[in-house]
């Protein structure tokens, strides 16, 4: 899935059991998790390891306040369904910053 496909998605959907999980576990708000999808520079990857039931993806991107996040999501009926969000790990941040510098 690339950025062009993400631009066609209409809205976000949150599972009630996941709705506050990223805040409780990682201090990431729903708004921050959604903001990264609007970021100019995002990297999107297939999450093959966790795609048993439905296709899952993860992305690396930044919030409006430049907080670098790792977000796991799926797509259902033109809606992004966010599974979880957390700060990027050191390795993920390295990948993201290298790609940003190369583009």
Helices and strands as residue ranges (DSSP letters): H 3-7, E 11-13, H 21-26, H 30-35, G 36-38, E 43-46, G 48-50, E 56-62, E 68-76, E 79-87, H 90-102
